[in-house]
Amino acid sequence: MRAVDVIEKKRDREELTTEEIQFFISGYASGEIPDYQASAWAMAVMLNGMTPREITDLTLAMAYSGDILDLKGFVDIVVDKHSTGGVGDKTSLVVLPLVLACGVRIGKMSGRGLGFSGGTLDKMESIPGFRTDLSKEEFLDQLKDFGLVLTGQTSSLAPADGKLYELRDVTGSVPSLPLIASSIMSKKIAAGAQRIVMDVKTGSGAFLETVDEATELGKMMVQIAKQAGRVAVGLVSDMNQPLGFAVGNALEVKEAIETLQGHGPADLVEHCIEIAAYMVLLAEKADEIESARKMVREAYTNGQGWENFRRMVEVQGGDVSYADQPDKLPKAKLIETVRAFRSGYLSQIDARVVGEMSVVLGAGRRKKGDSINHAVGIVVHHKVGDYVEAGGELFTIHADDRTSLEETRGKLLVAHKWSDAPVEPLPLFYGVIE
């Protein structure tokens, strides 16, 4: 069997066999199949799609390209969550500590930024010393002793997905439903999660711009979970504007800390409570969703979620003083606040443009291997539907050079659209896939 034959078969819109998928994924994981062939195959998949059976085979091939964590004997029920990626999506930093406060243990493998979408690990590494490369033994020990793990893919856990995930970011094959679904679910299976909540984003700042596409992806992942003996729920959520206000690694960590301390943006708070409630429900800590929401709100208001965040930072080697004093987090050299040139209602804050400009500033990767600037980013000061007076603060740019700051300023001004008539706020969620 040759890699080029598998590539050509998918190029010609034929269905790959289980054996062909396993051959290609194991070959790429071992290094026998190079990046350029994996790039060609990924593009063929993006353009021509996969059948449900192919997607499940791909998911399992990537999951079983390394170790599979067996969490039996460590916890009764392990619940995980995943977001398909968005702009300003620091949800995990808030949700995981809240869910632990409700008595649910969480072992989570997260990813790094893809395209204009930020990555949870990149954000947490704004805190000096915070480790995202835990070994299998460290993962299990921390899950048992503390109940919360937030780590990345290692060479032993879903290594094929780790390589492919990074490659897709720089080869234009990110927005592929089969590749997104298999990437997400392979990490969940490898990490041993039994119950999974998927936050499926839709809108200008998501890889899936329509509700129908997001719903299709959600159904795809729920079906993969079922075939793999897991239980999953998908929530289709809005990403037509940034979630919260902050976009950029250290800026988002700071906003997550403020949220856990009771001072977060209303949309981020409500979004996180809903995701956390479904995790609590799947963990069987509540009989119905409203009771789960009540439990999460209590953890939010009594400060236990914040204490768990601090503890997570400490347990994983981070300097907890940066959590206690977030002003110590990395700061950009240039900070400029841009004001509204007119009065009116905001009808659009294009999340994609905001995300792309954060990459221009250096908060994301333009090519494979690029380093991340944790200090730079954008803070928008309003939501769609807000009335803004002329001269009021519109957004603040955190940059390390004048060129990127000026480019960002111009693009963000265009990303804000205005209306003289009142505009309805955007919904947080569009539906639930059971």
Backbone torsions as a table, in degrees:
resi	resn	phi	psi	omega
1	MET	NA	135.4	-179.2
2	ARG	-117.5	146.0	179.5
3	ALA	-60.6	-39.8	-177.8
4	VAL	-62.9	-31.2	178.8
5	ASP	-68.3	-38.5	177.9
6	VAL	-66.7	-41.5	178.4
7	ILE	-61.8	-47.3	-177.9
8	GLU	-65.6	-35.5	179.8
9	LYS	-64.7	-43.8	178.0
10	LYS	-71.9	-34.3	174.8
11	ARG	-57.6	-36.8	-178.0
12	ASP	-89.3	14.6	173.6
13	ARG	65.3	31.0	176.2
14	GLU	-94.8	157.9	-179.5
15	GLU	-85.3	127.9	178.7
16	LEU	-78.9	147.2	176.1
17	THR	-80.2	165.1	175.9
18	THR	-58.1	-42.3	-178.5
19	GLU	-64.4	-40.5	179.5
20	GLU	-64.8	-40.9	178.8
21	ILE	-65.8	-44.9	179.3
22	GLN	-62.5	-40.6	177.9
23	PHE	-61.1	-46.7	-175.6
24	PHE	-68.3	-44.6	-177.9
25	ILE	-68.8	-42.6	179.1
26	SER	-66.9	-35.6	178.0
27	GLY	-66.9	-38.0	178.9
28	TYR	-70.9	-39.7	179.4
29	ALA	-63.2	-36.5	-177.9
30	SER	-82.5	-12.9	-179.1
31	GLY	95.0	-2.4	179.1
32	GLU	-71.2	-30.7	175.5
33	ILE	-102.2	121.3	-174.3
34	PRO	-78.4	169.4	-179.3
35	ASP	-56.6	-39.6	-174.4
36	TYR	-67.0	-32.4	176.8
37	GLN	-75.9	-38.2	176.1
38	ALA	-63.6	-35.7	177.4
39	SER	-63.3	-44.3	179.5
40	ALA	-63.8	-41.1	179.8
41	TRP	-66.4	-43.5	179.7
42	ALA	-61.7	-40.0	178.6
43	MET	-66.4	-38.1	177.5
44	ALA	-63.3	-39.7	177.6
45	VAL	-65.5	-43.3	-178.9
46	MET	-61.8	-40.5	-176.5
47	LEU	-78.3	-33.6	-172.0
48	ASN	-112.4	-9.4	175.4
49	GLY	76.4	-176.4	178.4
50	MET	-144.0	154.6	174.6
51	THR	-77.8	161.6	177.0
52	PRO	-54.2	-38.9	179.7
53	ARG	-66.5	-41.3	177.3
54	GLU	-61.6	-41.6	-177.7
55	ILE	-64.4	-42.7	177.9
56	THR	-64.8	-42.1	178.0
57	ASP	-62.6	-41.0	178.4
58	LEU	-64.2	-44.0	179.0
59	THR	-57.8	-48.9	-177.9
60	LEU	-68.6	-36.1	178.4
61	ALA	-62.9	-41.1	179.3
62	MET	-72.7	-40.4	179.1
63	ALA	-61.8	-42.6	-176.1
64	TYR	-90.9	12.9	174.1
65	SER	-75.3	-8.0	176.9
66	GLY	-145.7	-153.0	-179.0
67	ASP	-72.7	151.6	171.0
68	ILE	-114.1	121.8	-179.6
69	LEU	-74.1	126.6	175.0
70	ASP	-101.4	107.7	-173.7
71	LEU	-94.3	1.7	177.3
72	LYS	-64.4	134.6	-177.0
73	GLY	95.0	-16.4	177.4
74	PHE	-97.0	-45.3	179.1
75	VAL	-144.2	159.5	179.7
76	ASP	-73.3	-54.9	-179.5
77	ILE	-133.1	124.3	177.4
78	VAL	-104.5	121.4	-179.0
79	VAL	-110.1	140.9	180.0
80	ASP	-129.8	165.7	174.3
81	LYS	-139.6	157.7	177.4
82	HIS	-150.5	140.4	172.5
83	SER	-106.4	141.4	178.7
84	THR	-77.5	0.9	173.1
85	GLY	106.8	135.7	179.7
86	GLY	-161.4	-173.2	-176.7
87	VAL	-103.7	120.2	-176.0
88	GLY	77.4	19.5	-176.0
89	ASP	-87.0	88.3	177.0
90	LYS	-104.0	28.4	-172.8
91	THR	-55.8	-44.9	-175.9
92	SER	-59.0	-35.0	-177.6
93	LEU	-65.1	-25.1	179.3
94	VAL	-96.3	-44.0	-172.8
95	VAL	-67.1	-47.1	-173.6
96	LEU	-59.5	-46.7	177.2
97	PRO	-63.8	-33.0	178.7
98	LEU	-68.7	-41.8	-179.0
99	VAL	-66.4	-39.9	176.7
100	LEU	-60.4	-37.3	179.5
101	ALA	-64.4	-19.2	177.5
102	CYS	-93.6	9.5	175.8
103	GLY	88.2	17.8	-178.3
104	VAL	-110.5	123.7	177.4
105	ARG	-82.0	140.3	-176.6
106	ILE	-131.3	123.3	172.2
107	GLY	-110.9	105.9	-172.3
108	LYS	-118.4	129.1	169.2
109	MET	-102.2	120.6	-178.3
110	SER	-110.9	170.7	-179.7
111	GLY	-116.1	-179.3	176.2
112	ARG	-102.1	176.8	-175.1
113	GLY	-61.1	140.6	174.1
114	LEU	-121.3	118.1	178.7
115	GLY	59.0	-129.7	-178.7
116	PHE	-85.7	2.4	-179.0
117	SER	-96.9	126.7	-178.5
118	GLY	-73.7	159.7	-179.5
119	GLY	-113.0	141.5	-178.3
120	THR	-59.3	-41.5	-178.3
121	LEU	-66.0	-41.1	177.3
122	ASP	-58.0	-40.2	-178.7
123	LYS	-65.8	-48.8	-176.6
124	MET	-66.4	-25.4	178.7
125	GLU	-75.4	-0.1	168.2
126	SER	-65.0	-23.0	179.1
127	ILE	-90.1	115.7	-177.8
128	PRO	-53.3	132.8	175.5
129	GLY	89.0	-16.1	-176.1
130	PHE	-64.2	123.6	-174.7
131	ARG	-93.8	131.9	177.2
132	THR	-120.6	17.5	-176.8
133	ASP	-123.3	44.4	-177.1
134	LEU	-65.0	141.8	174.7
135	SER	-75.9	170.7	178.1
136	LYS	-58.5	-43.5	-178.5
137	GLU	-65.9	-41.3	178.6
138	GLU	-65.4	-40.0	177.0
139	PHE	-56.1	-51.1	-176.3
140	LEU	-67.7	-41.6	-179.9
141	ASP	-63.1	-43.2	-178.4
142	GLN	-68.7	-38.0	177.7
143	LEU	-61.8	-40.9	-178.7
144	LYS	-72.2	-44.1	-172.4
145	ASP	-82.4	-37.4	-176.0
146	PHE	-110.2	-37.6	177.5
147	GLY	99.4	-1.3	-179.1
148	LEU	-141.9	127.9	177.5
149	VAL	-132.0	133.3	174.7
150	LEU	-131.0	102.2	-174.3
151	THR	-137.3	173.7	178.1
152	GLY	-102.9	176.3	175.8
153	GLN	-72.4	129.5	177.9
154	THR	-102.9	-179.9	179.9
155	SER	-65.3	-17.1	-177.5
156	SER	-103.2	-14.4	-179.0
157	LEU	-113.1	113.1	-179.8
158	ALA	47.0	52.0	-176.3
159	PRO	-63.4	-33.7	179.5
160	ALA	-63.2	-41.5	178.5
161	ASP	-66.9	-38.2	178.7
162	GLY	-57.6	-43.7	179.2
163	LYS	-68.9	-44.6	-177.2
164	LEU	-68.4	-36.5	179.1
165	TYR	-58.5	-46.3	-179.5
166	GLU	-67.7	-38.9	-178.6
167	LEU	-66.7	-41.3	-178.5
168	ARG	-60.4	-33.1	-176.3
169	ASP	-60.9	-29.7	-173.0
170	VAL	-115.9	10.3	-179.2
171	THR	-125.3	12.0	174.8
172	GLY	75.6	18.3	-178.0
173	SER	-115.1	24.8	177.7
174	VAL	-66.7	-49.2	-172.4
175	PRO	-81.2	59.8	177.7
176	SER	-118.4	118.5	-177.0
177	LEU	-57.9	-48.1	179.3
178	PRO	-60.7	-39.7	-178.8
179	LEU	-72.1	-36.7	176.8
180	ILE	-65.5	-49.2	-176.8
181	ALA	-62.4	-45.4	-177.9
182	SER	-69.9	-34.4	177.9
183	SER	-63.9	-48.7	-179.4
184	ILE	-61.2	-51.5	-172.9
185	MET	-72.1	-29.3	177.7
186	SER	-64.8	-38.4	177.7
187	LYS	-66.1	-39.2	-179.1
188	LYS	-65.8	-44.2	179.8
189	ILE	-65.0	-43.5	-179.6
190	ALA	-62.8	-36.1	-177.8
191	ALA	-83.1	-1.3	173.2
192	GLY	83.0	11.2	-179.2
193	ALA	-64.1	137.7	179.3
194	GLN	-100.6	-29.8	179.6
195	ARG	-129.1	133.9	-171.8
196	ILE	-134.9	132.3	172.6
197	VAL	-107.9	124.1	179.2
198	MET	-104.5	124.5	175.0
199	ASP	-96.7	98.3	-173.0
200	VAL	-96.8	109.5	-175.1
201	LYS	-82.0	147.5	174.6
202	THR	-142.7	143.5	179.6
203	GLY	133.2	-173.1	-175.2
204	SER	-63.4	-29.0	-178.9
205	GLY	-96.9	15.6	178.0
206	ALA	-117.7	164.0	175.5
207	PHE	-73.5	-18.1	177.8
208	LEU	-115.9	111.4	-170.1
209	GLU	-86.8	-15.0	-179.2
210	THR	-115.2	153.7	178.2
211	VAL	-61.9	-37.6	179.9
212	ASP	-61.8	-43.8	178.7
213	GLU	-62.9	-45.3	-179.3
214	ALA	-63.4	-39.5	178.1
215	THR	-64.5	-39.8	178.2
216	GLU	-61.8	-43.9	178.0
217	LEU	-63.4	-43.4	179.0
218	GLY	-58.8	-45.3	178.6
219	LYS	-62.9	-38.1	179.5
220	MET	-60.6	-44.9	-177.7
221	MET	-72.6	-36.5	176.5
222	VAL	-62.3	-39.7	179.8
223	GLN	-68.1	-41.6	176.7
224	ILE	-59.5	-44.8	-180.0
225	ALA	-59.0	-44.8	-179.3
226	LYS	-60.5	-45.4	-178.4
227	GLN	-67.6	-24.7	179.6
228	ALA	-93.6	6.3	177.3
229	GLY	80.2	21.3	177.0
230	ARG	-110.7	172.6	176.1
231	VAL	-119.4	133.0	-177.9
232	ALA	-138.2	151.3	173.4
233	VAL	-131.6	139.1	177.7
234	GLY	-114.5	132.0	174.0
235	LEU	-111.7	122.3	178.8
236	VAL	-89.2	116.7	-172.4
237	SER	-122.4	158.5	-174.8
238	ASP	-80.7	137.8	174.1
239	MET	-140.5	45.3	174.3
240	ASN	-89.0	-11.3	173.3
241	GLN	-141.7	158.8	179.8
242	PRO	-56.9	147.3	175.5
243	LEU	-84.3	123.0	-170.1
244	GLY	75.3	-152.9	-179.7
245	PHE	-116.0	-32.2	-172.6
246	ALA	-87.5	138.1	175.4
247	VAL	-133.9	115.7	-174.0
248	GLY	134.7	148.6	-164.4
249	ASN	-59.9	-64.6	-179.1
250	ALA	-66.0	-35.4	178.8
251	LEU	-62.0	-38.6	-179.5
252	GLU	-73.9	-35.9	175.4
253	VAL	-61.0	-44.3	179.2
254	LYS	-61.1	-42.3	179.9
255	GLU	-68.1	-35.5	176.7
256	ALA	-63.8	-41.8	177.7
257	ILE	-62.0	-45.8	178.5
258	GLU	-60.3	-38.2	179.8
259	THR	-64.8	-46.5	-180.0
260	LEU	-65.8	-22.1	177.7
261	GLN	-91.2	6.1	174.3
262	GLY	92.9	13.4	-175.8
263	HIS	-125.3	27.9	-175.3
264	GLY	-86.3	166.0	175.5
265	PRO	-60.2	142.4	-173.9
266	ALA	-59.1	-41.0	-177.6
267	ASP	-66.7	-39.6	179.1
268	LEU	-66.4	-42.7	179.4
269	VAL	-59.3	-51.3	-176.8
270	GLU	-66.7	-37.3	177.9
271	HIS	-61.9	-47.4	-178.1
272	CYS	-65.4	-39.0	179.2
273	ILE	-62.8	-40.2	-179.4
274	GLU	-67.2	-45.4	178.3
275	ILE	-61.5	-46.4	-179.5
276	ALA	-62.2	-38.1	-179.2
277	ALA	-62.5	-41.0	178.5
278	TYR	-67.8	-32.8	174.9
279	MET	-65.4	-42.5	178.0
280	VAL	-63.2	-39.8	179.0
281	LEU	-64.4	-46.0	-179.9
282	LEU	-65.9	-27.3	178.4
283	ALA	-80.0	-0.2	177.9
284	GLU	65.1	31.1	173.8
285	LYS	-90.3	-8.9	177.3
286	ALA	-143.2	152.2	-177.1
287	ASP	-85.4	-26.3	179.3
288	GLU	-149.6	165.4	-168.0
289	ILE	-64.4	-34.2	-178.0
290	GLU	-67.3	-38.5	176.0
291	SER	-64.6	-37.5	178.0
292	ALA	-64.6	-42.3	177.9
293	ARG	-60.0	-40.6	-179.5
294	LYS	-62.9	-41.4	178.8
295	MET	-62.8	-43.1	-178.3
296	VAL	-66.7	-42.0	179.3
297	ARG	-61.1	-37.0	178.7
298	GLU	-65.3	-41.2	178.1
299	ALA	-65.5	-31.4	178.6
300	TYR	-70.9	-42.9	-174.8
301	THR	-80.1	-28.4	-176.8
302	ASN	-88.3	-1.3	174.2
303	GLY	86.0	0.7	-178.0
304	GLN	-67.4	-33.7	176.9
305	GLY	-60.7	-42.6	178.2
306	TRP	-63.6	-42.5	179.0
307	GLU	-62.3	-37.6	179.0
308	ASN	-67.9	-35.9	176.6
309	PHE	-62.4	-46.8	178.8
310	ARG	-58.0	-44.0	-178.3
311	ARG	-65.2	-39.8	178.4
312	MET	-61.0	-44.6	178.4
313	VAL	-58.9	-46.2	-177.4
314	GLU	-65.1	-45.9	-176.9
315	VAL	-64.0	-33.9	-177.5
316	GLN	-96.5	23.7	169.0
317	GLY	86.3	4.1	-178.3
318	GLY	-78.5	155.1	175.9
319	ASP	-78.8	104.6	-173.1
320	VAL	-67.0	-15.8	177.8
321	SER	-64.9	-24.6	177.6
322	TYR	-74.7	-24.5	173.5
323	ALA	-78.4	-41.3	180.0
324	ASP	-70.9	-31.8	-179.8
325	GLN	-128.7	75.7	-174.2
326	PRO	-61.0	-14.1	174.4
327	ASP	-66.2	-13.7	175.9
328	LYS	-77.8	-14.9	-179.7
329	LEU	-61.1	157.5	-177.1
330	PRO	-52.3	139.6	-179.7
331	LYS	-121.7	143.4	178.5
332	ALA	-75.1	157.6	-179.3
333	LYS	-73.6	-33.5	-176.4
334	LEU	-121.5	126.8	177.9
335	ILE	-128.4	120.4	-177.0
336	GLU	-132.6	128.5	175.9
337	THR	-99.3	127.5	-179.5
338	VAL	-101.5	135.5	-175.8
339	ARG	-106.6	156.3	-178.6
340	ALA	-66.9	136.2	179.8
341	PHE	-89.2	-4.8	179.7
342	ARG	-152.9	168.5	173.3
343	SER	-97.5	153.0	177.3
344	GLY	155.5	-177.9	178.0
345	TYR	-93.9	138.3	176.2
346	LEU	-79.4	120.9	179.9
347	SER	-100.2	-16.3	178.4
348	GLN	-158.9	140.1	167.2
349	ILE	-131.1	91.2	-169.1
350	ASP	-61.2	107.8	-175.7
351	ALA	-64.5	-34.4	-180.0
352	ARG	-62.7	-44.8	179.5
353	VAL	-62.4	-43.0	178.3
354	VAL	-59.6	-45.2	179.0
355	GLY	-63.9	-43.2	179.6
356	GLU	-64.5	-37.8	179.0
357	MET	-69.8	-29.6	175.9
358	SER	-65.5	-33.1	176.0
359	VAL	-69.4	-41.8	176.8
360	VAL	-57.4	-39.2	179.5
361	LEU	-69.6	-23.1	179.7
362	GLY	115.3	4.7	-178.6
363	ALA	-78.2	-13.7	178.5
364	GLY	-130.3	179.0	-176.7
365	ARG	-100.1	133.8	173.7
366	ARG	-90.3	-29.9	178.7
367	LYS	-145.6	161.6	-177.6
368	LYS	-55.7	131.2	178.1
369	GLY	91.1	-6.3	178.2
370	ASP	-61.1	144.8	174.1
371	SER	-83.7	161.6	-179.1
372	ILE	-105.2	136.8	171.5
373	ASN	-94.7	109.1	-174.8
374	HIS	-72.9	-18.7	-172.5
375	ALA	-84.4	-30.5	-170.0
376	VAL	-84.3	163.6	178.3
377	GLY	157.8	-163.7	-173.8
378	ILE	-137.6	141.7	170.1
379	VAL	-121.5	114.7	173.0
380	VAL	-86.4	148.1	-173.0
381	HIS	-107.4	1.5	-176.3
382	HIS	-143.9	172.6	176.2
383	LYS	-121.4	158.0	173.6
384	VAL	-55.4	132.2	-178.0
385	GLY	101.9	-17.4	179.0
386	ASP	-69.8	145.7	171.1
387	TYR	-94.9	128.8	-176.5
388	VAL	-122.1	130.2	176.4
389	GLU	-80.3	147.3	174.3
390	ALA	-56.4	133.1	-177.8
391	GLY	90.6	-8.3	177.7
392	GLY	-74.6	155.7	179.8
393	GLU	-64.4	130.0	-178.5
394	LEU	-106.3	-51.8	176.0
395	PHE	-158.5	159.5	178.5
396	THR	-123.3	131.7	-179.6
397	ILE	-103.5	131.2	175.0
398	HIS	-112.0	107.6	-173.4
399	ALA	-129.8	161.1	176.7
400	ASP	-109.7	-2.1	176.0
401	ASP	-149.9	152.4	-174.5
402	ARG	-67.7	-35.6	-177.2
403	THR	-62.5	-49.7	-179.3
404	SER	-68.0	-32.5	178.6
405	LEU	-63.7	-45.8	-177.7
406	GLU	-67.8	-38.9	176.7
407	GLU	-63.4	-42.6	-179.2
408	THR	-64.8	-42.6	-179.2
409	ARG	-56.6	-48.2	-178.2
410	GLY	-64.2	-43.2	-178.7
411	LYS	-68.3	-37.3	-178.9
412	LEU	-71.2	-33.3	175.3
413	LEU	-61.1	-40.4	178.6
414	VAL	-70.6	-31.3	-178.5
415	ALA	-68.6	-21.1	176.9
416	HIS	-91.0	117.1	179.1
417	LYS	-105.8	150.5	-171.9
418	TRP	-122.0	154.8	175.9
419	SER	-141.4	143.4	175.5
420	ASP	-81.5	-21.4	179.8
421	ALA	-97.9	153.3	177.7
422	PRO	-55.7	146.1	-178.1
423	VAL	-123.1	135.7	179.2
424	GLU	-70.3	139.1	174.1
425	PRO	-62.6	154.6	178.1
426	LEU	-77.5	147.0	177.2
427	PRO	-71.7	157.5	174.9
428	LEU	-83.3	-38.6	-176.8
429	PHE	-133.4	151.5	178.7
430	TYR	-112.8	-13.9	179.3
431	GLY	168.4	168.1	179.8
432	VAL	-123.4	132.8	177.7
433	ILE	-106.8	109.3	-176.8
434	GLU	-81.0	NA	NA
